[in-house]
Amino acid sequence: MNTDHLLEIQNFSLSFDNKVVIDQINFELKKGEILGIVGESGSGKSLTSLAIMGLLPKNAKTSGKIPFRLDDRIIDLAQESNESIRGNEIGMIFQEPMTSLNPSMRCGQQVIENILQHKKQDLKLAKSKVLSLFEKVKLPDVERIYKAYPHELSGGQKQRVMIAMALASEPKLLIADEPTTALDVTVQRSILELLKELQQDLGMSIIFISHDLGVIAEICDRVVVMYQGKIVEQGPVQQIFNHPEQSYTQGLIACRPRLEGRLKKLPVISDFTSGVEIDNTLETLEERKERFEKIYSKKPILEIKNLFKYFESSGGFFSQNKQQVKAVEDVSFELYEGETLGLVGESGSGKTTLSRTLLLLEKPTDGNIIYQGQNLTELSKSQIRTIRKDIQIIFQDPYSCLNPRQSVMQIITEPMLIHNIGKSAKERKQIAGELLEKVGLNKEALNKYPHEFSGGQRQRIGIARALALQPKIIICDESVSALDVSVQAQVLNLLNQLKDEFNLTYIFISHDLSVVKYMSDRLIVLRYGEIQEYGDADEIYKKPKTQYTTDLIAAIPKL
């Protein structure tokens, strides 16, 4: 083992029930280095990290070596029990802090538990160390965070608690598995800067796992590109991203929406791996102007006038003090038939509350929602139910928004039955099959269940369900945020294709400004429930009028 190396992966393979999922991979991690591992879901990224941590399930069969350098010896993580190493010499930050933190324990207590598990310290010293760690990861009001439960913190704050927990034993190696995927771009930027700063201060090495090449480019020194359990390419970040040799890496880079120019269709990885000619046609200013004239010459299909939505929150179960949370504050805009209106902002900006209020899932505190001349706030429940089929939503998480007990046919036909679409079960089944084919799945999928599909396929089923009611408007609420960049490109292309085919109108919500810019004709930037900017998406990106929008744009990871 090279003396400069902290960890090596030597001819490592992993299989489950004779199915090989990682095949003879080799790479090394130098002392004080940040190494990125990038690839799609199923490429073997996370399984590689679990192998290093010794967290593989019992039915896993492995071969090869994983030598890890301790102060006075080298141990093989693939062979030896590494319970004393895990959490002590090697720390790990997981993707979703809400599921990684115990919801019934205060945050400080969870970190103390981790310290006491690995090092003998009295409680007073342990608490002092936790508060020091919270300060190190730049949490505000550390005494409050120490006593808080996870649900009382924002996503970024929860992730910082997870980082503090991983650093509690001062590890030599920190594994960060998709630690910023669920975070806003501004919070993501602050977490990346924090990790880099901590790595330099503590002299530790980091393995940073992500499917986002922009994030890898921001933080890593070298990168390993994985595909279907194999390493297809590895080397310095600048070399791999500026001069990728493999078609798979080229495809990963190309399928991210460009910030400069607007491709008519995003390339996908299969275009590169199959060797087809890549269409890099950009939308011209003349074409965009012509489309705008066609869209905005009509009356708006939806008008939002001075919309307010307030919530009341209490200080606790027994508290008498009620506080008003202003989720949506005096919002006004128009939506035109055939347009895509982007809605962007950080978590807590009011994006999802606004969408739920437009759907009348939340009753507005004040203001009007006028759809095709009707004020929806004045309608009865039965009248709202009739109109609701015209305004549908595609949710963020393709895993939790489909009923696991229902077949795909039941998922798509149930809303049709409720809204009296289709004369018979046979006709509804035929419509469902045709919709599946429209979204790129075959009719045989009707008899399958959600667990039999990938994340991208589940999102397509969600899109088919929304289309089943023949809506006029579809709200896409973070509908590609949970997807790999390659699958994301496929779904974005599909949404644009369906928009033209079915004459749909979209409200496209995301915290990723590069995706919103690519999809949108016009753009609304929200902050604390108020509109900061509203206008042409390209113009807002080129010439932002507020510092908030400028900061959002600056935080987009760039290759």
N, C-alpha and C positions, 0 to 999 in steps of 0.2 A: 504494500500500500504506500503510495506517494506521501511523503512527510507533509506536503502542503495540503493534503486532502483531509477533510473531517469525515467524509462519508463516501463510500463507493457502492455502486450497484453493479454486480459482476454476473453476467449471463443469467439474470434472474427471470424465472418463468413462474406463472401462477395458473392453476386450472381448478375448475369446479366440475365434478362428475365427468371427468375426461374431456371437458371443453376448455381449451386454452384461451385465457382472457388476457394474459401478458406473456409475450413470447420473446425470450432471450434478449432482454434489454440491458444496456450498459451505459452508465454515465457516472460522473463524479461531482462532488460538491467541495469546493475549496473552503478553507478557513476564511471567515469574514466576507463571504460571497453571497449575493442574492441570485438564486437560480430559479428561472421560471419554467414551469411545465404547462404546456398549452395543448389544447385539442378539444374535440367535441365530446359530448356525453357518450360514455361507453368506450372511450379511447384508452382507459386504464390509468388516468391521472390519479384519481382518488384512491384506487386500489393500491397503487404504488406507495402512496403516503401511509395507508393503513398497514402495509407490509413493513415499512420502516418502524412504525409505532408498535408493531406486534398486536394489532387489533383485528386481524383477519379471522373470519369464522372458522369453526373447527373442521368443516368439510373442505377447506382450502388445501390444495396440494402445491407445494413450492419446490423449486430447485434453484441452485445458484447461491451466491453469497452476497451479504450486505455488511461489509466490514465498517465499523464505526470507531473512531479514535477517542478513547478516554485519556485522562492525563498520563497514566502510566502503562496503559495496555490497549490492545485492539480487540474488540469483541465482534462476533458475527451476529448481527441482529436477526438473520434468517434462521439461525440454529438455536441460539441461547434464549432462555427466558429473559425478557427485558422489562419485567415489572418495575425493577429498581431504576431502570433508565427512563421509562415512559413517564412523562410529567415532571421528571427531575432534570435529566440531561437533555431531553427532547420535549419541547412544548408544542401544543397544537391549537390553532384557532380554526373553528369550524365555520361553515358558510352561514348558517342561520342562527343568530344569537338567541332568538326567542325560544327555539327548541333545545338549545344547548345549555341554557341557564334554568335552574330549578325555579318554577314560578312561585313555589310556596316558601322559598327562603330569601332572606334579605341578601342583597348583592355582596355586602361586606363579609357576611358569614360564609358565603360560598367560596370566596377567595381565601379566607382564614382556614377553612376546611382543607383546601388544597395545600396550603403552607404546612399545616400540622401533619398532613399525611406523609410529607417528604422530609420535614426537618423538625427536630424537637425544639420547640420554643414555647414560652408561656404566652397566655392569651394577650397580655398587655403589649408585649413586644410584637406579637403577630398582628394585632390591630394597628399598631404604629406603622408596621411595614405595609399593610394594605392601604392605609391613607397615603403613604409615600408613593406607592405604586399608582394609585388613582391620580395623584398629582403629576406623576411621570407621564401618564398617558393623556394628560391634559383634560381631565374631567372637571367640570365646574362644581363648586360647593361640595367638596369631597365628603364632608360629614353627612350631608343630606343623601348623597349617592350611597354611602356606606349603609345607611338605614333603609334605603328604598328597596322595594320589590321590583323585579324586572319589568312588570307592566307599567310602572310609573316612569320609565325612561324611554327616550327616543331610540330609534334603531342604531344611530351612530354611537350613542352613549352605552347601549348594551354591548355593542361590538368592542368598545374601549374597555369595558369590564372584562370581557372575554380575553382581550390582549393582556390586561393586568394579571388575570388568572394564569395565563400561559407563561408570563414572565416571573411569576412568584418564586420559582425555584432557580432563577437565573440560568436558564438552559443554554447549552452550547449551540443547539439547533432549534429553530422555530419553524414549524410547518404551518403555512397559512393556506387553507383549502377554500378557495373562492370566498375570501373574507369580505369582499366589497360588492358582490353581485346584487344583493338586495338593497343597496344603499343609493341615495341620491348622488349625483356627480360631484356636488360640492363636499358632501360628507365623505364620499369616496376619496376625493383628492386629499382631504385632511388626514384620513386613515393611512393613505399611501405615504404621505410626508412623515407622519408619526412613525411608521414602521421603519422607514429609511433612517430617520434620526436615532431611533432606539438601537437599530443594528450597528450604527457607527459608534454610539456611546458605549454599548455593551460588548462590542466586538464579536457578536454572534453571527452565525450563518443562517440564511433563510431559504426555504424552498417555498416558492409562491406559485400556487396552482390557480389557473384561470382559463376560461374559454375566450376571454377578451384580449386580443393582441395589443390593443391600445394601453390597457392597464399594465401588461407585461413590459411594454416598451418604456413606461413611466418609471418603473421601479427596479427592473432586473439588469444584471450584468451579462448573464448568458441565458439561453433559452433552449429547452428540449421540446421538440414538436412530436406529439404522439398521435397515432391513428390506428384504431383496431388492435390495440395491445402491442404495437411495435413503435419504435422510434424511427421516424422518417427523416429527421434532420435535427442537428444540434450545433450550437456555436454561439459567438458573441451576438447580442441583440441587434446591433447595427448591421452586422453582416447578414443575418438571417432575414431581417425585415426589409432591408434595402436591396438585397440580391438573393432572394429565395431560389433554391435550385429545384426543389420538388414541387410538382403540380399541386399537391395537397396544400402545402404552405402558401403557394400563390393564391389558391382559392380562398383560404382562410382570411388572407389580407384583403382580397378584392371584394368579398361579400359584405364588408362593413360599409354603411352609407357614407359617401364622400361629403366632406364639409364644403368643398368648392365644386360647384357644378351639380347637376341633378341628372343621374342616369335614368333613362326611360324604364329600364328594367335592371334590377340588381343581379349580378352574376352569382351563381351558386357553385359549391365545390364540385358537384358532378360535371359542370361545364368544363372544369379544368382536368379532372381525372379521366373523363371520357374523350378529351381531346377535341371537343367541338369548338367552332370559331366563336370567340367571345364578342358579344354585342356591347360596345362601349358608347352607343349613341346617347348624346346628352340632349335634354330638352332645351330648345332655343328660346331666347327672350320673346321672339315673335309668336312662337307656339304658346308660350305661357300667357302672353297678352291676349291672344285670340281666345284661349280657354276662359280667361277671366271675364272677358266681354260677354261671352255666352252665359257664364254662371251668374254674374252680378247684374245682368240686364233685367232679371225677373224679380218678383217680390220674394222676400225671405220666407222660407218654410217654417222657421222657428224664430221667435223674438223673445229675448229675455230683457225685462225692464225692471231696473232697480230692485234686484233680487237680494234678499237678506235671509240668512239662516243662522240662528243662535241656538246654542245648547246651554242647559243649566248643569253645572257640576257642583258637587258639595265637597267639603273638606274631608268627609268621612261618613261612616254610617250614622254616627250619633251627632254629627255636626249640624248646626242650624244655619251656618254661613253658606249661602248660595252664591255662586259666581257664574257670570255669563261668559261663555266662550263664543266669540264671533268667528264662525267657520266660513261664512260667505258674507261679504260686506259690500252692499250697493253695486252689484255686478249687472252690467247691461251689455248685450251684444246681439248680433243677428247671425243666423245660420241659413245659407242659401242652398237650394237643391243642387246636388251634384258636386258640392265642394267638400274638402276635408279641412276642418277647423282644428288646429292643434291646440292642446292645453298643456302647458308645462309649468313646473314649479317644484320646489322641494317638498318632502313629506311635511304635512301640516299646513300646506299652502291653501288647501280647500278644494283640490282637484276632485277627489272622490266624493266629498260631500256635495259639491256642485252637480256632479253627474247623478247622484242618488236623488237630489232634489228635482232635477229635470225629469227623472223617471217617476217622480212623486212617490218614491219609496220613503222620502223624508218630506214632511209638510213644510213649505217655506214659512219663515217668520213674517215676511212681508215681500211684496213685489208681484210681478205677473209673468206667467209663462204662456206665451201665445203661440199655439200650433195651428197652422192653416186657418188663422182668423179666430180660433176658439181660445178663450182664456182657461187653461187647464186648472187653475187654482179655484175656479168657481164651479167645477163639475162635481157631480155626485160620484160615489165609489163605483157604481155600475157603469157610468159613462167613462170614467177613467180606465176601467178594465177593458172597455171596447177599444179605446185609443192606444192602450199600452202595447198592443201588438205592432203598432206602427213605429214604436221607438224601442229598439232592442239593445242588449249589451253583451259584449264579449269580455269575459273576466280575465284577470291576470294569471291565475294559477290553473293550468289545465288539469291538475291532479285533483284539486278539491272541489271544482265547480261541476264535476260530473258524478252522478250517483253511482257508486261502485256496484250496487245491486241491480241496476237496470242495464239491459242490453242497449246497444247503440240505437236499435230501432225504437225502443221505448223512450230513450232520451230525446230523439228527434220528433217522434209522433205525439208524445204526451201534450206538449203545448199546442200542437195542431188540433188535437181533440178538444182541448179546453176552449179554443177560439173558433171552433166549427170550421176548420179548413180541411177540405177533402170530404167526399160524400160517404166513403166507407173505409174500413180498416185496410182493404186491399189498395185503394187509391192513395191512402196516406203512406202505406209502405212503398208504393211506386215512387211517390214524390220524395220520400226519404232516400231511396236508392239513387235517384237522379241527383239529389243534392250532394250525396257523398261523392259521386263521380265529379261533380262540379268543383269540389274542394280537393280533388286529387286522391280519393280513396275509392276502392271498388265496392260493389253491392254486397259482396260476401261479408264485409265488415258489419253488416246490420245485425248479425246473430252473435257477434262477439261482445265482450265486456271491456270497460275502460282499462283494466289492468293489463290487457293484452296489447296495448298500444304504447308507442313512445310519446314523449311530451309534445313533440310537434304534431303528431297524428291526433292526439287528444285535443289540441287547440283547433285543428281542422274540424273535428266533430262538434266542438263548441260553436264554430262559425256556421256549420251546417244547421245546427239547432236554431241559431239566431235567424238564418235565412228562411227557415221553415214557415215563419209567420208572415213572410212577404213584407218586411218592414220598409219604411221610407228612410228612417234614420237609424244608424248603428253607432253606439258609444263603445269605443275600443279602450277599455280601462286597463292600461299597462299590459295589453294583451300579448306583447312579445318580450316582456321584461324577463320572464323566466326561461327563455329559450336560448340555445347556442346561437352564435352569430350566423352560422350557415343555415340553420333551421329558421332563424329570424328572417333572413333574406327571402327564403321560400314563402313564408307567411305574408310578408309585406308585399311581395309580388302578387300573391293570391288575392289579397285585399284590394289591390289596385285593379286587378283583372275583374273581380266580382263587382266592384264599384261601377265600372263601365257597362258590364253585362246586365246588371239589375237596376241601373240608374240609382245607386245608393248615395246617401249623404253620411259622412262620418264626422264624429267628434273623436279625435285621436288624442288620448291622454298618456303622457309618459314623463318620467324625470330625465330621460335621455334626449337631450336637445338635438343630437345628430340624427336620430331616428325621426323625431317630430319634424325637423326641418325637411327631411327627405319626403315625408308623407304629405305635408301640409301645404295648402294654398295660403291660408292666413293663420295667424298664431296669436294666442293669448298667453301672456306670462302672468302667473298668479303668485302673490306673496301675502301670507296672513289673511287670505280670503279676499284680497283686493286685487283688481287688475292693475298691473304695472305698465304693461305695453300691449297693444292690440293693433294688428295690421298685417301687411304682406310678410310672410315667413322669411323670405330671402332678405328683405330690407331690414327686418329686425336683427337678423344675424349679422348683416354687413355693418349696420349703424345702430347699435343698441342705444336707447335714450336714457336708460337708468343704470346705475352701478350694479344693481342686483342682476340684471340681465347680462351685463358685461362679465360678472363673476361666474354666472352659469356657463357662459360660452367658454371662458378661460379654463373651466374645470373639466371640459370634455377631454378624455384621454386621446392623445394624438400619436400616430405612428411616426 
